[in-house]
Amino acid sequence: MDLTAYRDLWRTPGVMTLLAAALTARMPVMATMVPLAFLAKDASGNFGWAGVVAGAYSIGTAVASVVWARMADRRGARRVVIVTGMAWALMMAVTAVLPYSWYRVLPVAAALAGLCVAPVASTSRAAWPRLAQGGRLRVLYALDASATELLFVVGPMLGAVIVSIASPRAGLLSCAVLAAAAIWWFGLKQQSTATSLPADTERPTAKQLLLHRHRLPLVLAFACMVTGFAAMSLGIVAFADEHGNRLIAGILETVAALGSLIGGLVGGALPGGRDSYVWKRMLVFTVLIAGCFFATASVVALAIGLFASGCLIAPTVGALYERLGAITPAAARTEMFGWVLSGGMLGSAAGSAIGGVVVETFGVRYAWALMAVLGVLGTLAVLRVPPHRPAESTLESAPVAA
């Protein structure tokens, strides 16, 4: 391990400030799902309606990820991030104060809020190649993926704490206020103008950008992973329910996230002296996930399996991000990461639905079998993606032709 990689990143101007701003801006947005679900349940009287509201929000977010990311490339990230961030905060505040008798309107309000989600993750990941190159960039994407794991744990926990102390309305209003301030701060650190192109170069169309021999497989592999994560989460909930203790679900989710955090930090500190292939990380991750299929006999065994497989989550996702950033033209990078997030949202919805059917039909352990199959598909998809090479510098401009 070589911890000087993190020291170098710390000394790189703008990197840590932008990373802190991005994480702070994303935190309250991720925290809203818990109070939003409880608000829908309290208003309607059942969790089924909460699922409808959450689904509407996810669909809106999937659409917005591409639209706002594309606009950020063309008109400048600063204005897009700030305007959408303020609109999101306003929509969440409106949703929070709706009378309970209006619960049928909640899916519409949630979808509109989802459409206003600011492209914080896309713009930050598109900015990394401008701030770091070569080995530093590889470490930065690994650090980004590791920090995201913390958000998935701390964000929902923050929302749950506010709901338990106060109410779902207070939770949504608190998240709206925090997001407005944090996204404004993050937005001020973005470029105020569109990413420029050489005079004789045209911006790639959505078709040219996505239907690329390397970029499309990377997006599909990411979607496979997120679909698997959703199925795994449902499997964990079902596993806890079988054991008669729902607290087990929270413990197992935390164990997997902790493994991912540690794996990402350790992976970023490795020397990186050899070519790094995405498919190799995907394959190792898939093998470890397959092991969880045989570990459902006990809580301890499954916890060990989830920790081990979790150690490959952040390094694999970080490698996917790094490859996408390296082979995408600078003027379309934000849009490309928007497509990735959109694919992830759709994959998450599909994973929950398919995972539920698999668990009900075959049993809890088959949630991990489904995830392993998706891992194999993701591995096959990226077999021909070129590796990150030790001496490779970030490609500020890449061929667009498929």
N, C-alpha and C positions, 0 to 999 in steps of 0.2 A: 504494500500500500504506500501511496505517496500523497500525504496530506498537503503538500505544497500546492497542489492543484487548487484547493479551496482558498489557500492564502493568495494565490495569484488572482483568482476571481474576486476576492475581497478588495484587492488593490486596483482592479480594472474599473475605470471611471464609469459610473452610471449603472453598473450591473446590479449591485445589491439594493440600491435605492429603488430601481424599477421592479425588482423581484418582490421587495417588501410592499411596494404600492400595489402590485398586482394581487398578491395574496390577501392583503387587507381589503381590497375592493371585491374580491370574490367571496370572502368569508360570509358577509351578511346575506348575499344572494343564495349561497348554499344552505344557510341556516333557515331559510324561509319554508322549506318543504314540510318540516314538522309542524309549525304553527298553522300553515295553510291546510294541512290534512286534518288537524284537530278542529279548525274553524269550520271546515266543510262537514265534519262529523257532528259537531255540536249543533250546527244550523239545520242539518237534514235528519239527524237521528241515526245515521248508519254509516259505516265505513265504506260501503259500496259507492256512495256518492263521493266520498273523499277520493276514491280511486279514479272516478270520472274527472274530477277537478284536477288531480295530479296529471292525468293523461292529457288533458287539454293544455295544461301548462307546458308539458314536454313537447307537444306538437308545435306550439307557438315558438318555443326555444329552438327546435330543430330548423324551422323555417328562418328564424331571425339570424341564426349562426352564419348562414351563407350570405344573406342579404346585407347585413351590416358589415361583415368582413370585406365583402366586395366593394362596398361604398367607402370603407376606410382606406383601401388601396387607391381609390380614384379621387377622393376629395380630402384626404388627410384624416388620420386617426383621431386627432384631438377633438374636433367638432363632433364626429360621430359618437365617440365614447361618452362625452359629456352629455350630449342631447339625449341619447338613449338611456343613459344611467339615470338622469333626472326624470325621464318619462317612466322608467321602471319603478322608481321610488314613489312617484305619484300614483301609479296604478295599484301598487301594493297598499298604499295608504287608503285609497278608495275602497279596495277589496276588504280591508280590515274594518271599515266603518259601515259596510252594508248591513242593513237589518237582517236578522236571521230569517225573517219571513220571505226574504228575497233569495233564498238559497239556490233556486233554479238558475239564477243569473251568475252564480259563482264560476261555472265552467267558462262562460264568455269572458268574465273579468280575468280569470287565470290565463286564458289563451292570449288576451291582449297584453297582460303582463309579460308572458313568455315572449311575445313578439318584440318587447322592448328591452330584453336582456342585452346589456352592453357587451360588445365583443372584447372583453378584457383578456381572456385567455388567448384568443387568436392574435390580437395585436401585440401582446407581450412575447409570445413565441415567435412571431414574425420579426420582432426587434432583436432577438438574441444574435442572429448572424451579423448584425451591424455593430454589436458591442464586443463580440468575442469571435475568435477564429480557431481553426484546427482543434487541438486537444482541449483547449479551454471551452470551446463550444460544446464538445461532447460532454464534458463535466457539467456545464451549465444546464443542458437539457436533462441530464440525470438528476440534478438538484431540483429542477422544476418539477419533474415527475414525482420525486420523493416528497416535496413540499405539498403537492396536490393530495397525497395520501393523508397528510395531516388535516387538510381541509375537509376531506370526506369523514374524518372522525370528529374533529372539533366543531365544524359547522353545524351538523345536526344536533350535536350535544348542546351547543349554545342555544339553538332554537328550543330544544326540550327543556332546558333550565328556565328560560324566560316563561314558557308556557306553564311550567309547574309552579313557579313563583307568582306569576301574575295571571295571564290568560292568553289564548290564541290571538285575540285582537292586539294585545300589548306586544306580543311577539312579532307580528307583522309590522306594526308601527315602528318598533325599535329597529328592525332590520331595514325598513325604508329609510329611516333617518341616518343610520350608520352607513348604508350603501350610498346615499346621496353625498355624504362628506368624503368617503373613501374613493368613490369613482371619480369625483371631481379632482381629487389629488392625483389619482392615476392618470386621468385625462390630460392634465396640465403637463405631464411628462412625455406625452406623445407628440409625434410630428404634426405640425399644423398644416402642412401642405401634402399633396399627393406624392407618392413615390415616382420620381421622374424616370423616363426611359430615353435611350438614345433616339435621336431624331428619325432614324430610319427603321425603328422597331415599333411594331404594334403590340398593344396589350393582348395577351392570350384570351381567347373566349373561354367560357365555362367548359365547353366541350374539349377544347385543346388542353386546358389545364387539368381536367379530371381524367380524360381518356388517354392517359400516358402509360407507357409500358412499365414504368416503375412506380409512379405516383398512385395509380389506381390500386395495384396490389397492396400498397402500404395502407391505403384507406380501408380496403376490405379486411386486411389483417387486424387493424385497430377495431373495426366494427365487430369482428369475430370475438376479440378479447372482451369488449364491453358487453356483448350479448352473453358471453359466458359468465362475466361478473354478475350480471343481473340474475341469471339462473342459479349461480352459486349462492347469492344472498338469499334467494327464496329457499334454496336447499338448506341453508343454515337455520332459517326460521322454522322450517318444517322439522329439522333435526331437533331443535330445542323444544318444539311442541311435543314431539314423540317422547322426550325425556321428562316432560312435565315441568320444565323450568325455563321460562322465556328469557331469563337473565343470561342463559347460556349463549343465546344468539348475539347479544352485545359483546360478550367476552370473546367469542370466536371471530367476530368481525374486527374487533380491536387487535387480536393476535395476528390476523392476516395483514392488517394495515401496518402494524409494527414491523412485521417481516419485510414488507415492501419498503418502508422507510429506511430500515437498516440496510437492506439490499441495495437501494439506490445510493445511499451515502458511501457504502463500501465500493460499489461499482464505479462511482465517480472518482474515488481515490486510487483506483488501480492504475498502473503505469500506462496502459493502452499502447503497448509496444507492438502489437500485432493487428492485422486486419480484423475488423469486428463486423461479423455478419449478423443481420437481424434474424435470419432464419434459425441460426444456432441457438440464440436466446429463446426464440419461440419454441423450439423443440425441447429444450431443457425444461422450460416452464410447463409444457404440455405433459411431459413425463411425470413431473412432480404432482401436477393436478390429477393425473390418472391414479397416482398413488393414494389420493384422498378417497377414491372409490372403495379401496380396501381398508380404509381407516375409520369407517363409520360405526365400528363395533363399540367404540367408547369415546367419551368426550376428550380424554387426554390424547388418544391416538389421532383424532381428527384435528385437534389443536396443533399438534406437532406437524401434521401434514399441511395444514393451512399456513403455518409459519414458514415452512420450507418452501412451499410454492410461492408464498407472498414475497420471499426474498428475490424472486425473478420478475415481479410485476413492474416495479419502477424502472429497473434496468432495461426491460424489454420495451416498455412504453417510451422511455427516454430515447432508445435507439430508433424507434419508429419516428419520433419527432425530429431527431437529428437528421435522418436520411431525407425526410420530406423537406426540411429547411434547406438542405444542401442541394437538392435537385430541382428546386422550384425557383423561378425567376423572382428577384427581389420585389418587383412591382406587383406580384400576384401572391406573395407569401401569406398575407393575412387572409385572403380569400381561401387559399388552400387549407389553412388550419380551420377556417370556418366550415369547409366541407367535412373535415375530420370530426369536428364536434357534432355536426349535424348527423353524420353517420353513427356516431356514438350514441346520440339521443335515440335515434330510431332503433339501434341495436339493443339499447337498454329496455325499450318498450317491448320489443320482440322477445328478448330473453326472459322477461318476467312472464309473458303470456305462454311461451313454449315451455319454460321451466315448470310452470304450474301444471300443465298437462302431463309432462313427463313424470313429475313427482306423484301426481294422483294415479297415473296409470301403472308405473313400474316400481315406484318406491323412492325414498329420499336419496339413497346413494347414487341414483341415476342422474341426479342434477350434476354431479361431477363427471359422470360418463358423457353427458351432453357437452360439458365444458371442454373435456378432453378432445372430443370430436371436432369442436370448433377450433381448438388449438392446432389440431392437425391440418385443418383447412387453411388457417392463417399461415402456418409454416409453409405449406405448399405454395401459397400465393406469393410469398416473398423470396422464393428460392433464387430467382434471377436478379433480385435487387443488389446493386453493387455495394460492397462493404465500405465502412469508414476506414480509411487508411491513416496510419500514424502521422504521416507528413502532409495529410490533406488539409488544404485551406478551404474555407467556406466559399462555395460558388455563388458569387453575387448575381451571376446570370447563367441560366441553364437552358439547353435546347428545349423547345416546346413540342416539337413534332413527336408523334408516337412512334 
